[in-house]
Structure formats: C-alpha cells, structure tokens
C-alpha cells in the first residue's frame, strides 16, 4: 500500500452520503486521485470506527477492476 501511495500527487474525497450508528461512520464517496500525472475517480464506500474523536479502524470498499483500468489507461 505504501508503494501505491508513494506516487500520489493529489487527492480529493467527495462525500455523497454519510451516516452514523454509535461509533461507526459509513460514507459513500468519490475518491479523486492523481498518480504520476494520471487522474482517476473511484466510487468508494468507507466504514470508520471512531473513539474519542479519532479513527481507530478504517475500511474502504471499491471496484478494484475499475481502479486498475483507470490506472492502466484502458
């Protein structure tokens, strides 16, 4: 993952929907990322667990095939 992020030049997270139940936050968003001059947009769902105002556990779910296709330019 660190190699993947090392090439990251710019990012923006556009949150479309968000909900919370207790200490769990779920959001639906578009991750806009630029790697080595290539911009991609990935629809993502994120699940966060928050304790004392800090994220203690974070999981993201996205269409990896769409991500790979954008990264390769196909």
C-alpha angles and dihedrals in degrees: 000000000000091000089051092051095043090075093049111121102170140001142186128182115207109195113207100175135006135181137174135207114182108309094342120097122189123190137179112211149151114245110210109197136174119205121178090337095312116117120206136177121210127187105227140180116207129197118195132181113208127198122178091349094306129107107244098173129021130185127176127195123196142148100274092190091058089047093050092047092052092045091052094043096241 
